[in-house]
C-alpha cells in the first residue's frame, strides 16, 4: 500500500511539472511574445505644433518662434560616466555662452533616475539664430539630441493682451484634464489661447520603431503625422487695436468696437502687459510689481471688471418705463431733489430740468425722471426687464471666466444678505447706482440691443480653421417694446446731436452717431453736503467712472463703440473725443462706408 501511495505522489508531481512546462512553452507563447515585442518595438508620440492666431487681415498675432531643445543621455552622473556628463555640459556652454550651466545641471538632476531610459531635456528652448552656427557640431555628438521645439511668441506684445491671452508651462491640473499637455508641455492659460486651447494645440501623431538592446533605432515600422498648424482667425483688426491703445495712453479702463452682429473688431483692457513675459518667464520682482499695481493690469476689465453702469442703462429702463406703467407722454417735474425713505435723492443738475418726459430725460440724463418713474414701475419689472436685455448674465463671448454682474432686486438682496428691500434702493437702481454692477462688454451688448432691437452674442473668432463662426442674434423684445424702440433711438441721437445733449459739445465725429453718457459714482456723497465738488477737484480714486457708449452710423447702425474710463469723471467730457477719433478711424479704414461721412 505504501509503495502505491509513493508511486501516486511521484506520478502526480511529474504530471504537474509536465503541465507547467507545456503552459510555459506553448500556452504562454503569445503573452511572452508580446513582452518581447515591447522590448524591441517602441511607440513614440509626436507633439503637434500649436496653431497660429491671426487678425481679420491675416496678420499673425500669436505665432511659433522657430527653435530647438537640447537633450542629454541619461545615467551620466555615476562615477563611471560623470566625466562624460561634465565634458558634454562644458562643451555646450562653450559653444552657446548664453546658456546657464547651473540651470542645465539642475534640469538634468531633476529627471535623471535609474528607471528613466529616455534622453533628458536640459535646455527647453534656444532660438534658431543662436544655435544654427553650431548645430552641425552638436548634432554629431552621440550623447546629445537636438530636437525642433517651437516657442509661442506674440509680435504685438501688449496690444490686445487680455483678449489674446498667453500660453505657459502646463501644470498638474492641465495634464489631468488633457494628457496631451504632458507631451506638449504648454497650455493656454488665459484669453483666446485658453478658450480655443484644444483646437490650437492639435492632436498628437506617433511613430512605431524597432529598437535594439541599446535603445538604438533600427527601423521605422509605421508613422502617423500630428494634426497641427490649425489657424484661428479673429474678427479683430490689430492695427485698430494699436490705434486705440495710443488714445488710452495713461488711462485706465476698457474700449470695445463691435459690429452689431456681435463680431468684435477691437477690445482692450488697460493697463495691459507684454504677453511674452509669461512664455519666457519673469522675475518675482516684476510679477509683484504688476500684481500689486492699483490699476490691476492682470484683470481683464472687459469681462472681469465690475462697475456701476450709471446713466448708460437709462435707455433700457426708459424703454421698460414707456411700455409698462408709463408712456412717451408721461412727464415729471424735476426739482433737482426728491425726498424718499429718509434721505434726499438728487439730480445732477442743481436747478433741475423742469417738466421732463422720456426723450428729454435720456437726452439730458435727468435723474429725477428715472427716480419717479421707478416708483411707478417698481423694482420687479425693472430687474426682470434688464435681465431680459442681457444684464446680470454672461454675454457668451468666447473667453474664459466671464463675470455676470448684478442687477439688484428684492430676491437677490434676500438671498445674498437676508435683508428686506427698501424703496430707496429702487430709486438708486434706476440711475445705475447702488449694488448695480456690469462689465463693459455687457454695456456694449446692451447698446447693440438698443441700436437694432436684437441682442447679439459677442465673439472674437471669425474662422475656426476653415469654419466660419455663426453669429447669434436673440429676439428679446416684446412687440410693444419693438414698437417704441425708435423713440429711444431718437433720444440717443439727441444725446450726441442736440445742443442740450450730454455728449454733443464733446464730439467731432465725421459720422452721425447716437449714444448715452454715464457718470458712475464710486464714493457716496453725504446728505449734508449742499455744494458738490467737481470731479477734477476730487482725489483720483474718488472720482466717478466715465462711460460713453454709442452706435453708428445712426441711419444704418453697424458698429458699437464703447469707452469706459476708470475715475474719468463725466462720460462725454472724458470719452467724447476718443469716441470721435475711433469713428473717424473706422471711416479711414473703410469699415464704415464713405457715404455715411458728414457733408
C-alpha positions as a printed NumPy array, in Angstrom:
array([[  0.   ,   0.   ,   0.   ],
       [  2.823,   2.376,   0.897],
       [  4.51 ,   1.688,  -2.429],
       [  1.314,   2.552,  -4.322],
       [  0.941,   5.804,  -2.369],
       [  4.563,   6.827,  -3.031],
       [  4.132,   5.927,  -6.705],
       [  0.96 ,   8.051,  -6.865],
       [  2.756,  11.051,  -5.343],
       [  5.699,  10.587,  -7.726],
       [  3.451,  10.411, -10.812],
       [  1.374,  13.437,  -9.646],
       [  4.456,  15.604,  -9.252],
       [  5.739,  14.671, -12.689],
       [  2.34 ,  15.33 , -14.258],
       [  2.242,  18.776, -12.618],
       [  5.747,  19.543, -13.913],
       [  4.834,  18.379, -17.424],
       [  1.648,  20.551, -17.425],
       [  3.631,  23.572, -16.201],
       [  6.335,  23.092, -18.85 ],
       [  3.625,  22.797, -21.524],
       [  1.988,  26.013, -20.312],
       [  5.257,  27.969, -20.251],
       [  6.48 ,  26.724, -23.615],
       [  3.223,  26.612, -25.592],
       [  0.233,  28.323, -23.978],
       [  2.205,  31.395, -22.741],
       [  3.972,  31.862, -26.047],
       [  1.603,  34.671, -27.133],
       [  1.986,  36.526, -23.825],
       [  5.782,  36.388, -23.805],
       [  5.897,  37.204, -27.481],
       [  4.076,  40.467, -26.692],
       [  6.504,  41.207, -23.871],
       [  9.356,  40.565, -26.254],
       [  7.862,  42.971, -28.766],
       [  7.648,  45.633, -26.059],
       [ 11.373,  45.231, -25.601],
       [ 12.063,  45.637, -29.306],
       [  9.197,  47.815, -30.651],
       [  8.682,  51.297, -29.276],
       [  5.839,  53.729, -29.948],
       [  6.817,  57.394, -29.797],
       [  4.252,  60.189, -29.688],
       [  4.837,  63.185, -31.95 ],
       [  3.929,  66.535, -30.389],
       [  1.837,  68.768, -32.667],
       [  2.907,  72.339, -33.415],
       [  0.424,  74.837, -31.957],
       [ -1.755,  76.687, -34.434],
       [ -1.302,  80.388, -35.131],
       [ -3.763,  83.155, -34.29 ],
       [ -4.209,  85.863, -36.916],
       [ -6.338,  89.002, -37.151],
       [ -9.048,  89.764, -39.699],
       [ -6.401,  90.909, -42.225],
       [ -4.363,  87.723, -41.695],
       [ -1.696,  89.485, -39.629],
       [ -0.07 ,  87.   , -37.182],
       [ -0.721,  87.92 , -33.553],
       [  0.3  ,  84.631, -31.893],
       [  2.964,  82.599, -33.678],
       [  5.56 ,  79.914, -33.041],
       [  9.143,  81.102, -32.94 ],
       [ 11.497,  78.562, -34.543],
       [ 13.931,  76.994, -32.111],
       [ 15.244,  73.799, -30.558],
       [ 15.507,  71.956, -27.273],
       [ 18.613,  70.05 , -26.246],
       [ 18.546,  66.626, -24.592],
       [ 21.307,  64.676, -22.87 ],
       [ 21.674,  60.902, -22.497],
       [ 20.567,  59.585, -19.048],
       [ 22.66 ,  57.824, -16.355],
       [ 25.745,  60.028, -16.7  ],
       [ 26.011,  61.106, -13.058],
       [ 27.587,  57.912, -11.706],
       [ 31.332,  57.705, -11.065],
       [ 31.978,  55.828, -14.291],
       [ 30.242,  58.418, -16.518],
       [ 30.492,  61.705, -14.639],
       [ 33.429,  62.817, -16.787],
       [ 31.228,  62.395, -19.896],
       [ 28.497,  64.494, -18.286],
       [ 30.89 ,  67.317, -17.416],
       [ 32.518,  67.197, -20.836],
       [ 29.14 ,  67.479, -22.632],
       [ 27.874,  70.312, -20.422],
       [ 31.145,  72.267, -20.596],
       [ 31.272,  71.933, -24.366],
       [ 27.641,  73.053, -24.644],
       [ 28.22 ,  76.177, -22.555],
       [ 31.397,  76.925, -24.509],
       [ 29.568,  76.787, -27.854],
       [ 26.462,  78.572, -26.546],
       [ 27.673,  81.109, -23.93 ],
       [ 24.135,  82.385, -23.214],
       [ 23.269,  79.087, -21.506],
       [ 23.347,  78.793, -17.714],
       [ 25.453,  75.812, -16.6  ],
       [ 23.834,  75.61 , -13.153],
       [ 20.372,  75.523, -14.693],
       [ 21.417,  72.767, -17.117],
       [ 22.764,  70.626, -14.253],
       [ 19.62 ,  71.277, -12.193],
       [ 17.336,  70.244, -15.074],
       [ 19.302,  67.047, -15.605],
       [ 19.396,  66.01 , -11.936],
       [ 15.66 ,  66.601, -11.599],
       [ 14.774,  63.981, -14.228],
       [ 17.684,  61.545, -14.142],
       [ 16.891,  58.264, -12.391],
       [ 17.667,  54.558, -12.614],
       [ 14.261,  53.938, -14.21 ],
       [ 14.448,  56.66 , -16.844],
       [ 15.967,  55.492, -20.111],
       [ 14.895,  58.44 , -22.229],
       [ 17.095,  61.385, -23.119],
       [ 16.6  ,  64.285, -20.662],
       [ 15.654,  67.863, -21.581],
       [ 18.424,  70.114, -20.33 ],
       [ 17.631,  73.201, -22.445],
       [ 13.926,  73.862, -23.077],
       [ 14.437,  76.379, -25.853],
       [ 17.178,  78.027, -27.813],
       [ 16.429,  80.128, -30.848],
       [ 17.275,  79.16 , -34.399],
       [ 19.552,  82.201, -34.758],
       [ 21.575,  81.257, -31.666],
       [ 22.119,  77.588, -32.495],
       [ 22.428,  77.489, -36.277],
       [ 26.186,  78.204, -36.365],
       [ 26.997,  75.245, -34.061],
       [ 24.073,  72.955, -34.929],
       [ 26.11 ,  70.584, -37.136],
       [ 28.801,  70.141, -34.483],
       [ 26.299,  69.457, -31.684],
       [ 24.253,  67.102, -33.821],
       [ 27.28 ,  64.823, -34.284],
       [ 27.643,  64.194, -30.559],
       [ 26.078,  60.797, -29.724],
       [ 25.166,  61.811, -26.151],
       [ 23.105,  64.801, -27.284],
       [ 19.782,  65.127, -29.083],
       [ 18.851,  68.385, -30.824],
       [ 15.08 ,  68.458, -31.367],
       [ 12.838,  71.038, -33.004],
       [ 10.877,  72.878, -30.276],
       [  8.952,  75.998, -31.343],
       [  8.066,  78.574, -28.683],
       [  4.996,  80.839, -28.574],
       [  5.673,  84.44 , -29.483],
       [  3.4  ,  87.485, -29.528],
       [  4.756,  90.016, -32.051],
       [  2.449,  92.823, -30.873],
       [  3.498,  92.25 , -27.247],
       [  0.969,  94.123, -25.06 ],
       [ -1.576,  95.017, -27.781],
       [ -4.778,  93.043, -27.225],
       [ -3.139,  91.189, -24.342],
       [ -6.331,  90.449, -22.416],
       [ -8.249,  89.002, -25.346],
       [ -5.371,  87.039, -26.911],
       [ -4.115,  85.564, -23.65 ],
       [ -0.915,  83.557, -23.322],
       [  0.464,  80.039, -23.054],
       [  2.623,  78.877, -20.203],
       [  4.021,  75.64 , -18.814],
       [  1.277,  73.061, -18.195],
       [  0.666,  72.206, -14.537],
       [ -0.696,  69.   , -12.974],
       [ -4.297,  70.206, -13.28 ],
       [ -3.814,  70.903, -17.001],
       [ -2.317,  67.465, -17.594],
       [ -5.103,  65.697, -15.669],
       [ -7.683,  67.414, -17.853],
       [ -5.829,  66.687, -21.095],
       [ -2.953,  64.119, -21.193],
       [ -1.725,  65.617, -24.49 ],
       [ -0.466,  68.595, -22.492],
       [  2.05 ,  66.317, -20.773],
       [  3.601,  65.695, -24.187],
       [  3.384,  69.305, -25.363],
       [  4.42 ,  70.863, -22.045],
       [  2.47 ,  74.097, -22.555],
       [ -1.175,  75.117, -22.285],
       [ -3.299,  78.181, -22.943],
       [ -3.799,  79.962, -19.632],
       [ -5.951,  82.99 , -20.45 ],
       [ -7.931,  84.618, -23.243],
       [ -8.377,  83.118, -26.701],
       [ -5.343,  80.88 , -26.09 ],
       [ -7.248,  79.159, -23.276],
       [-10.762,  79.152, -24.757],
       [ -9.595,  77.55 , -28.02 ],
       [ -6.735,  75.562, -26.487],
       [ -7.903,  72.131, -27.723],
       [ -8.295,  73.417, -31.269],
       [ -4.97 ,  75.296, -31.318],
       [ -2.862,  72.526, -29.767],
       [ -3.991,  69.969, -32.364],
       [ -3.653,  66.209, -31.965],
       [ -0.558,  64.093, -31.393],
       [  0.914,  61.843, -34.058],
       [  3.096,  58.812, -33.456],
       [  5.832,  56.658, -34.942],
       [  6.356,  52.972, -34.213],
       [ 10.003,  51.969, -34.337],
       [ 12.113,  48.853, -33.78 ],
       [ 14.999,  49.268, -31.352],
       [ 17.877,  47.076, -30.155],
       [ 19.042,  46.295, -26.622],
       [ 20.984,  49.579, -26.533],
       [ 17.799,  51.545, -27.219],
       [ 19.032,  52.469, -30.684],
       [ 16.554,  52.794, -33.517],
       [ 16.806,  50.103, -36.18 ],
       [ 13.711,  50.593, -38.313],
       [ 10.56 ,  52.738, -38.51 ],
       [  7.535,  50.436, -38.755],
       [  4.698,  52.956, -39.006],
       [  4.103,  56.697, -38.876],
       [  1.109,  58.973, -38.328],
       [  1.614,  62.719, -38.655],
       [  0.362,  65.045, -35.929],
       [ -2.707,  67.159, -36.661],
       [ -1.208,  70.61 , -36.253],
       [ -0.834,  74.188, -37.515],
       [ -4.555,  74.842, -37.08 ],
       [ -5.189,  78.512, -37.767],
       [ -7.603,  80.623, -35.746],
       [ -8.724,  83.84 , -37.455],
       [-10.145,  86.599, -35.273],
       [-12.537,  89.338, -36.313],
       [-10.149,  91.76 , -34.583],
       [ -8.104,  94.321, -36.512],
       [ -4.793,  94.558, -34.663],
       [ -3.964,  97.914, -36.286],
       [ -7.17 ,  99.39 , -34.87 ],
       [ -6.164,  97.915, -31.507],
       [ -2.839,  99.732, -31.753],
       [ -4.564, 102.992, -32.613],
       [ -6.948, 102.784, -29.644],
       [ -4.044, 101.876, -27.334],
       [ -2.455, 105.23 , -28.185],
       [ -5.717, 107.012, -27.335],
       [ -5.765, 105.242, -23.981],
       [ -2.226, 106.226, -23.026],
       [ -2.04 , 106.936, -19.257],
       [ -5.715, 105.997, -18.85 ],
       [ -7.304, 103.026, -17.102],
       [-10.412, 101.259, -18.357],
       [-11.771,  99.432, -21.384],
       [-12.643, 100.068, -25.027],
       [-14.803,  97.966, -27.341],
       [-15.582,  98.274, -31.054],
       [-18.152,  95.665, -32.021],
       [-20.233,  95.003, -35.113],
       [-23.938,  94.942, -34.231],
       [-23.932,  91.24 , -35.223],
       [-21.536,  90.532, -32.324],
       [-18.226,  90.332, -34.215],
       [-15.616,  92.214, -32.18 ],
       [-13.326,  94.448, -34.212],
       [-11.351,  95.701, -31.209],
       [-11.474,  95.05 , -27.473],
       [ -8.914,  96.252, -24.968],
       [ -8.394,  96.442, -21.233],
       [ -5.971,  98.999, -19.775],
       [ -3.358,  98.952, -18.422],
       [ -2.016,  95.852, -20.163],
       [  1.253,  93.897, -20.204],
       [  3.649,  92.152, -22.589],
       [  2.346,  88.618, -23.157],
       [  5.835,  87.279, -23.89 ],
       [  6.921,  87.574, -20.247],
       [  4.678,  84.621, -19.395],
       [  6.286,  82.444, -22.068],
       [  9.907,  83.3  , -21.318],
       [  9.356,  83.757, -17.585],
       [  9.679,  86.776, -15.351],
       [ 11.367,  87.645, -12.09 ],
       [  9.467,  87.661,  -8.796],
       [ 10.104,  91.407,  -8.588],
       [  8.451,  92.013, -11.968],
       [  5.46 ,  89.842, -11.083],
       [  4.975,  91.543,  -7.721],
       [  5.13 ,  94.967,  -9.339],
       [  2.366,  94.06 , -11.797],
       [  0.262,  92.145,  -9.26 ],
       [  0.36 ,  94.983,  -6.71 ],
       [ -0.401,  97.781,  -9.191],
       [ -3.514,  99.692,  -8.021],
       [ -4.801,  99.767, -11.62 ],
       [ -4.789,  95.939, -11.853],
       [ -3.113,  95.256, -15.216],
       [ -3.73 ,  91.495, -14.869],
       [ -7.516,  91.987, -14.66 ],
       [ -9.38 ,  91.702, -17.943],
       [-11.697,  94.646, -17.33 ],
       [-13.734,  93.778, -20.434],
       [-15.325,  90.745, -18.765],
       [-13.971,  90.73 , -15.193],
       [-14.2  ,  94.412, -14.295],
       [-17.439,  95.131, -12.417],
       [-18.623,  98.743, -12.334],
       [-21.826, 100.673, -11.606],
       [-23.274, 101.423, -15.068],
       [-24.532, 104.896, -14.144],
       [-26.794, 106.514, -16.708],
       [-25.88 , 104.12 , -19.542],
       [-28.814, 101.891, -18.553],
       [-31.359, 104.714, -18.738],
       [-32.073, 103.829, -22.382],
       [-33.203, 100.312, -21.497],
       [-35.04 , 101.451, -18.385],
       [-36.731, 104.176, -20.419],
       [-37.976, 101.522, -22.856],
       [-39.343,  99.495, -19.928],
       [-40.994, 102.576, -18.421],
       [-42.913, 103.579, -21.564],
       [-44.039, 100.024, -22.314],
       [-45.302,  99.178, -18.801],
       [-46.681, 101.792, -16.357],
       [-45.821, 104.964, -18.323],
       [-45.98 , 106.14 , -21.936],
       [-43.962, 108.518, -24.121],
       [-46.092, 111.474, -22.986],
       [-45.765, 110.779, -19.249],
       [-43.733, 113.515, -17.581],
       [-42.477, 114.588, -14.166],
       [-41.319, 117.937, -12.858],
       [-37.648, 117.715, -11.964],
       [-36.876, 119.99 ,  -8.996],
       [-33.349, 118.59 ,  -8.669],
       [-34.147, 116.663,  -5.483],
       [-36.582, 114.009,  -4.251],
       [-37.07 , 113.253,  -0.509],
       [-37.534, 109.494,  -0.22 ],
       [-37.094, 106.891,   2.511],
       [-35.425, 109.239,   4.98 ],
       [-32.901, 110.692,   2.526],
       [-32.771, 113.044,  -0.43 ],
       [-32.156, 111.769,  -3.949],
       [-30.6  , 114.469,  -6.084],
       [-30.475, 115.134,  -9.785],
       [-27.095, 116.099, -11.243],
       [-28.481, 119.456, -12.434],
       [-28.665, 121.742,  -9.418],
       [-31.606, 123.843, -10.7  ],
       [-33.465, 120.834, -12.03 ],
       [-34.726, 120.051, -15.538],
       [-38.299, 121.252, -15.122],
       [-41.076, 119.298, -16.827],
       [-39.44 , 116.193, -18.328],
       [-40.656, 113.282, -20.447],
       [-38.715, 110.267, -21.701],
       [-36.869, 111.803, -24.658],
       [-35.651, 114.799, -22.662],
       [-34.799, 112.553, -19.707],
       [-32.438, 110.456, -21.847],
       [-31.065, 113.405, -23.837],
       [-30.172, 115.41 , -20.707],
       [-29.794, 112.386, -18.387],
       [-32.358, 113.612, -15.864],
       [-32.04 , 111.505, -12.703],
       [-35.272, 112.784, -11.154],
       [-37.38 , 111.44 , -14.042],
       [-35.938, 107.974, -13.515],
       [-36.348, 108.15 ,  -9.709],
       [-40.039, 108.974, -10.032],
       [-40.616, 106.565, -12.909],
       [-39.073, 103.718, -10.897],
       [-41.576, 104.265,  -8.093],
       [-44.406, 103.643, -10.534],
       [-42.854, 100.768, -12.458],
       [-41.344,  99.014,  -9.439],
       [-38.173,  97.029,  -8.944],
       [-39.586,  93.661, -10.012],
       [-40.433,  94.817, -13.527],
       [-37.212,  96.827, -13.766],
       [-34.915,  93.964, -12.755],
       [-36.769,  91.355, -14.837],
       [-36.655,  93.583, -17.919],
       [-32.974,  94.469, -17.563],
       [-32.071,  90.791, -17.196],
       [-34.054,  90.017, -20.337],
       [-31.981,  92.73 , -22.043],
       [-28.79 ,  90.806, -21.22 ],
       [-27.619,  92.235, -17.886],
       [-26.736,  90.079, -14.855],
       [-25.839,  87.151, -17.126],
       [-22.913,  86.117, -19.309],
       [-22.763,  87.646, -22.769],
       [-21.485,  84.324, -24.145],
       [-18.209,  85.705, -25.517],
       [-15.535,  83.15 , -26.431],
       [-13.326,  83.999, -23.452],
       [-12.957,  82.037, -20.184],
       [-14.208,  83.082, -16.732],
       [-16.665,  85.81 , -17.718],
       [-18.368,  87.599, -14.782],
       [-22.135,  88.157, -14.728],
       [-22.501,  91.308, -12.617],
       [-25.586,  92.225, -10.56 ],
       [-28.996,  93.694, -11.336],
       [-30.244,  94.34 ,  -7.765],
       [-33.664,  93.006,  -6.81 ],
       [-35.679,  92.047,  -3.752],
       [-34.94 ,  88.359,  -4.327],
       [-31.229,  88.986,  -4.863],
       [-30.884,  91.02 ,  -1.646],
       [-32.849,  88.49 ,   0.392],
       [-30.698,  85.64 ,  -0.878],
       [-27.366,  87.454,  -0.513],
       [-27.883,  89.465,   2.684],
       [-31.144,  88.089,   4.123],
       [-32.452,  91.66 ,   4.351],
       [-35.566,  93.365,   3.039],
       [-35.578,  95.714,   0.05 ],
       [-36.037,  99.469,   0.558],
       [-37.763, 101.939,  -1.728],
       [-34.562, 103.991,  -1.874],
       [-32.78 , 101.042,  -3.495],
       [-35.357, 101.066,  -6.289],
       [-34.528, 104.731,  -6.953],
       [-30.794, 104.046,  -6.8  ],
       [-31.111, 101.176,  -9.281],
       [-32.948, 103.478, -11.728],
       [-29.781, 105.538, -12.269],
       [-27.371, 102.589, -12.328],
       [-26.002, 103.047,  -8.82 ],
       [-26.12 , 101.171,  -5.517],
       [-25.399,  97.451,  -5.872],
       [-25.86 ,  97.574,  -9.649],
       [-22.749,  96.128, -11.37 ],
       [-21.962,  95.438, -15.023],
       [-18.988,  94.618, -17.212],
       [-18.011,  96.894, -20.129],
       [-18.847,  94.081, -22.571],
       [-22.372,  93.82 , -21.163],
       [-22.891,  97.535, -21.838],
       [-21.638,  97.134, -25.431],
       [-24.047,  94.224, -25.958],
       [-26.872,  96.215, -24.288],
       [-26.176,  99.151, -26.629],
       [-26.386,  96.853, -29.662],
       [-29.855,  95.839, -28.48 ],
       [-30.907,  99.492, -28.261],
       [-29.463, 100.139, -31.743],
       [-31.06 ,  97.221, -33.602],
       [-33.648,  95.534, -31.387],
       [-31.566,  92.313, -31.423],
       [-29.263,  91.05 , -28.662],
       [-26.013,  89.726, -30.219],
       [-23.604,  87.202, -28.744],
       [-20.19 ,  88.912, -28.797],
       [-17.373,  86.837, -30.259],
       [-13.703,  87.251, -31.142],
       [-13.259,  84.306, -33.515],
       [-14.158,  84.798, -37.183],
       [-12.916,  81.496, -38.608],
       [-12.027,  78.378, -36.617],
       [ -9.866,  76.69 , -39.197],
       [-11.986,  76.887, -42.349],
       [-15.279,  77.032, -40.452],
       [-16.867,  80.463, -40.104],
       [-18.193,  81.472, -36.681],
       [-22.003,  81.62 , -36.785],
       [-23.441,  84.88 , -35.418],
       [-26.226,  84.554, -32.869],
       [-28.857,  87.301, -32.557],
       [-31.562,  86.89 , -29.908],
       [-35.031,  88.374, -30.208],
       [-35.642,  89.508, -26.593],
       [-38.018,  92.464, -27.075],
       [-41.777,  92.058, -26.967],
       [-43.978,  93.613, -29.66 ],
       [-44.72 ,  96.77 , -27.693],
       [-41.003,  97.312, -26.989],
       [-40.193,  96.906, -30.682],
       [-42.841,  99.491, -31.493],
       [-41.47 , 102.043, -29.006],
       [-37.742, 101.394, -29.582],
       [-37.42 , 104.121, -32.316],
       [-38.353, 106.733, -29.693],
       [-35.418, 105.586, -27.515],
       [-33.145, 105.664, -30.568],
       [-34.26 , 109.253, -31.316],
       [-33.371, 110.192, -27.739],
       [-29.926, 108.598, -28.127],
       [-29.473, 110.591, -31.337],
       [-30.225, 113.794, -29.42 ],
       [-27.658, 112.883, -26.745],
       [-24.989, 113.243, -29.448],
       [-26.529, 115.862, -31.762],
       [-28.983, 118.113, -29.911],
       [-27.386, 121.243, -28.368],
       [-28.751, 120.123, -24.976],
       [-27.435, 116.564, -25.368],
       [-24.928, 115.454, -22.719],
       [-22.343, 114.459, -25.36 ],
       [-22.9  , 116.941, -28.212],
       [-20.328, 119.535, -27.155],
       [-17.567, 116.927, -26.841],
       [-17.925, 115.275, -30.257],
       [-16.114, 115.852, -33.544],
       [-17.045, 112.638, -35.329],
       [-17.333, 112.641, -39.115],
       [-20.075, 110.028, -38.71 ],
       [-23.527, 110.802, -37.316],
       [-23.821, 108.694, -34.16 ],
       [-26.198, 108.066, -31.279],
       [-25.353, 107.084, -27.723],
       [-25.573, 107.551, -23.984],
       [-23.16 , 109.011, -21.487],
       [-22.782, 107.82 , -17.925],
       [-21.067, 109.059, -14.776],
       [-20.91 , 106.321, -12.157],
       [-20.085, 107.388,  -8.609],
       [-17.625, 105.263,  -6.681],
       [-17.928, 107.188,  -3.396],
       [-21.266, 108.109,  -1.785],
       [-21.969, 111.815,  -1.313],
       [-23.014, 112.729,   2.221],
       [-26.54 , 114.047,   2.65 ],
       [-25.461, 117.271,   4.422],
       [-23.237, 118.389,   1.532],
       [-25.055, 121.079,  -0.414],
       [-22.342, 122.039,  -2.867],
       [-20.728, 119.085,  -4.581],
       [-17.099, 119.158,  -5.603],
       [-16.342, 118.986,  -9.299],
       [-14.836, 115.71 , -10.489],
       [-11.373, 117.173, -11.071],
       [-11.386, 118.55 ,  -7.504],
       [-11.736, 115.071,  -6.004],
       [ -8.871, 112.719,  -5.181],
       [ -8.227, 110.491,  -8.198],
       [ -9.64 , 107.255,  -6.745],
       [-12.74 , 109.116,  -5.513],
       [-13.658, 110.356,  -8.977],
       [-16.554, 108.781, -10.861],
       [-16.082, 106.263, -13.653],
       [-16.794, 107.74 , -17.072],
       [-18.938, 105.839, -19.596],
       [-19.778, 106.676, -23.182],
       [-21.491, 104.01 , -25.273],
       [-22.545, 104.693, -28.861],
       [-23.607, 103.244, -32.18 ],
       [-23.11 , 104.466, -35.728],
       [-23.846, 105.364, -38.383],
       [-27.16 , 106.443, -36.888],
       [-29.051, 105.956, -40.192],
       [-27.835, 102.36 , -40.519],
       [-26.231, 101.034, -37.303],
       [-23.144,  98.942, -37.957],
       [-20.736,  99.411, -35.053],
       [-20.899,  99.854, -31.315],
       [-18.107, 101.993, -29.861],
       [-17.988, 101.834, -26.073],
       [-15.464, 103.561, -23.822],
       [-15.184, 103.233, -20.037],
       [-12.526, 105.23 , -18.212],
       [-11.946, 104.477, -14.549],
       [-12.133, 107.663, -12.452],
       [-12.542, 109.661, -15.651],
       [-15.41 , 111.852, -14.405],
       [-18.149, 112.902, -16.829],
       [-18.661, 110.395, -19.663],
       [-18.973, 112.9  , -22.517],
       [-16.072, 115.08 , -21.412],
       [-13.736, 112.145, -20.725],
       [-14.507, 109.96 , -23.725],
       [-16.204, 112.13 , -26.383],
       [-13.003, 112.988, -28.231],
       [-11.782, 109.374, -28.098],
       [-15.064, 108.025, -29.469],
       [-14.991, 110.628, -32.273],
       [-11.466, 109.623, -33.284],
       [-12.404, 105.945, -33.34 ],
       [-15.346, 106.578, -35.705],
       [-13.102, 108.683, -37.909],
       [-10.574, 105.85 , -37.944],
       [-13.315, 103.381, -38.93 ],
       [-14.085, 105.656, -41.865],
       [-10.425, 105.878, -42.821],
       [-10.017, 102.084, -42.659],
       [-13.167, 101.558, -44.775],
       [-15.091,  99.747, -42.066],
       [-17.754, 102.436, -42.416],
       [-18.809, 103.366, -45.934],
       [-17.718, 106.861, -47.014],
       [-21.35 , 107.516, -47.983],
       [-22.065, 107.948, -44.256],
       [-19.457, 110.67 , -43.809],
       [-20.946, 114.029, -42.816],
       [-21.137, 116.524, -45.678]])
